[in-house]
Amino acid sequence: MTHPSLTELIARDGVIHAPGVWDGLSARIAAQAGFTAVCASGFAIAAALGMPDAEVFTATEGIDAVRKIREACELPIIADIDTGYGNAINANRTAAGMRRAGVSAVFMEDQVSPKRCPICVGDPVEVTPLAEATGKVRAAKDGLGEDVLLIARTDAVGEAALERARAYVDAGADLIMPVSKTFRTLAEWQRCHELTGVPLVASLTAWTWVEREFTDEAMTAAGIKIALVATHGVLAAATAIRDSFTRLAAGEPLPAVSGRYMEHEDFVDLIGFPEMEERQRTYLPAAVEV
């Protein structure tokens, strides 16, 4: 099955919703649920490694996670590259590695490395000087080439964020991604879109005001074209696993599968057994009856 490219999706009316995935299973679930694109979420990838979203895992680990997502899912991938994992030279190499791994877009933030997840820390995060940040944008775009989109994320606030957004577009960014703390109103998001002339990307992160107020209609009016739902999937998975394991560790009997979990046939389909059986029929010798 051929899927529309991310560029084709952006050209259509409406907002693209991309759920946060972190491995092959979560990517398969997203595709089967009917999404048209996925987000390789740094928050979720870090959580799957048992780590906080603090740029602890390496660029190599991030690219490896994307390769596994790509192998399991044909949808366009929008990948989180944090700060590019260092300076402009590192950002260029990280972006090139993501391109080779098969992404359709990456988003890179302008925080000082190592980054600090703005929804998980109370203090304002530190951003790199503007000249350094624009150099990293140029370097990342050069690493991506023309066919992969660069989303420049800013963790600055207010007028400083607007200045940075304009500078990032001038440096080659295709889209701009404010974070939930960048602006306080949708009108400010709309102003950012008007000043930059490019589509915006919003992360509908759990626990934030954008999660509650950014309806599709509101996002369209503000110039937001892509909505990343980066954290909800990993939260749902962690909640379900913790509940199940806590009950089992407390000595509760194994629950009946029927009614609590998906049916066996549904899970077999989800993880690709029908496709594997078809490949075996195509490539392996037929069994010989004795």
N, C-alpha and C positions, 0 to 999 in steps of 0.2 A: 504494500500500500504506500502510495506517495503522499507525503504530508506537505502542506504549504510551508515555504520558508518563513523565517521570522520577518524578513523584509516584506514579503507578501502579506503576512498577517498585519503588520503595522499599516500597510496601505489600505486595509479594509476599515469599515466603520466599526466602532465599538472598542472596548478595552480588552486587552489580552491578559488573562489570568494565568499565572505560572506558579504552581505549587512548589514548595521547597522539597527537594529529594536529596538523598545522600548515598544511595546504593542502587543496585540493580532491582531489588524487590520493590522499593518505594517508587522507582521510576516506572516499573511495569504497572503498578497500581495506578499511578497518575495517568498513564496512557489509556488504560482500560476504563478509567473513570470518565474519560472524554475530554481531557484538557488538550490544548493545541500546542503548548510549550511547557517546559519545566525549568525550574531554577535550581542549579547546583548550589545549595545554600551553605555558606561557610559556617553559619550557626549550627545547622543540622549535621554537617560533616564533622565538625568539632565535637558535638554532643555524641555522635556515633562512635567517636574515638575515646569517649569518656573524658573530654576536655571542655573547658569554657571557650567561648568565642573570643579569644584574646590573641589571635595570630600565633598560636603555639605550634600547630602542625605546619609542615613545610610546604613549599610550592610543589615539590614532587608528590607529596601525599594528596594535595588538592587535585593535581592533574591526574593522578592515579584514580581518584574517586570519580572524576569526570569520565575517564575511559570506561570504567565499569558501568556508569550510567548510560553512556553511548552504546555500549554493547547490548544492553537490555532494552533500549528505547530509541526509536527513530525520530522522536519529536525534537524540534529545535531546543537547544540547551543554552540557558543564560547563566553563566558561571560567575561566582563570587571569587575575586582574586585579592580581597582585602586591600592592603596598601601596595600590592605588587611584590611584596616580600622583600622590601629594601628600597634602594634608590632607583633612579631612572633606568640604569643598566639592568638591574634585577627585574624591574617592571617589564622592560622590553622582552627579556628572556622568558618570563612567566607568561606573557601574552602570547608569544610565539608557541610555547608549549601547549597552551590551551587551544590555539588554532589547530595545531596538529592533532590534538585529542578529539577534535570534531565539534567545537562549540559554535554557536551562531552569534553570541555576544558575550562580553564580560563586563562586569562593573567593578570599578576600582575607586577606593575612597582616598580622601586627601588628608587623612590623619597621619600623625607621626607614627612611625613603626617602632615597636609593635602596637597595633591598634587596640582600642578599648571599646567594647560593644556599648553604644550609647544608651541602650535600654537596660543595661545591667550594672552601670556605674552611675553614681550620683553627681560627680563633679563634671564640669564641662570638659570635653575631650580636647586635646591639643592638635591643631592642624599644622601642616607644614607651611613654610613661607610660600607666597603665591608663585614666585618665579620658579621655585623648585617643583611645586605641584604641577604647573603648566608644562614643565620639562618632562615630567613623568607621563603626563597625558600624551604628549607627542611621541615619547618613546614607546608607550603601550600601543598606540595606534599604529606605529610603524611595525611593531611585532605582529599585530593582527592582520595587516594587509587590508585591502579594500573590501573583501567579502565578509569580514566579521565586524560586527558593530561594537563600538566602545561606548559604554555608559559611564560617564564621570559622576561619581557620587561626591557630594560635599557635606561635611559635618560642621561647617561654619553656620552662623545664624544671621538672619536679617539682611541688611544691606551688604555685609561682607560676603554672604552667600551669593547674592546676586552678582556682585563683582566677579567672584570666582566662576560662577556659572557661565558668564559671558566669555571670560578668558579661556575656559576649558573648551567651549565651542570653537573659539578662534584657533585653539591648538589642535583641533581635530576630533573632539568628542561628537558622537552622533546623537546622543541623548543625554539628559541631565537627570540625576537622581538626588533630590534632597532627602534627608532623613526626617524622622518624625519631629525632631527638635529644631530643625532648620527654620521652619516657619510656624506661625501660630494659627493661621487661618487659611482657608481654601483660596481666598482672594490673593494672598501672597503667593501661593503656588501658581495661580493664573498669571500674575505679574511676571513671575520667573519665566513662564512659557512665552509670554509676549516679548520679553526683553531678549531672550535667547533665540527665538524662532525655531526651536527644535522640540520634539515631543519630550515629555517628562516620564520618569519611572517612579512609582511609589512602592514602598514595601509596607504592606498591610500587616505590620508586625503585631503579634499578640501583646496585649497590655497597654497599647498606645492609643492616642486619640484618633489617629488615622484609621485604625481598625474599625472604629465605631462610626465615623462620619464619612468615610470615602465610599459612597455609593457609586455605581457605574455612571449615573447621571451627573453626579458632582465631579467625578474624575474627568469625564468627557468635557465638561464646561471649563475645567482648569487646565486642559491640555495634557492630561495624563493618559498615556497610551498603553503602558504596561503596568500591571499590578502584580507584584511578587507576593505570594502568600508563603513566606519563607519559613515560618516557625510552627505553623499549626500542625503539620503532619508529624513532625518529630515529637511534638507535645502529646498528640493523640496516641502515638505509638508508645511513648514512655509511660503515659498514664495507664494504658491497657496492660503493658508488661508488668509494671509495678504492682498493679492490682492482682494480676494472676499469680505472680511469684510470691507476693505477700501471703495470699491465701494458702498456697501450697506449702510455704515454709511454716505456716502456723498449724499445719497438720490437717487441713481440710482435705476431704477425699477428692480425687481427680474429678473434675466436673464432666458431666456428659457433654460430648462434643456437640451433638445436635442441639440447635437452639442458641448456643452461646458463641460458637465459632462458625465461620463459613463452612459450607459443606465440603466434603473431601473432593468431589468432582470440580467444584469451583476453584479450590486451591490448586489442584492439578492443572487446570486450565491457566490459572494466573501465572504459575511459574514456568509455563511453556512446554508441558509434556506433549500436547498434540503436535506442536511444531517439531519437536525432537523426534517423535515417531515418524513424521513425514520425511524428515531428513534421513532417518535410518532406512526407510523404504527406498529412498532415492539412491543412497550411496553404499549401503552395506549389502553383502550377498544375502539372497533370500535363504531362510532356514530350509534345510533339506530334511524331509521326513524320512525316518528310518523304517 
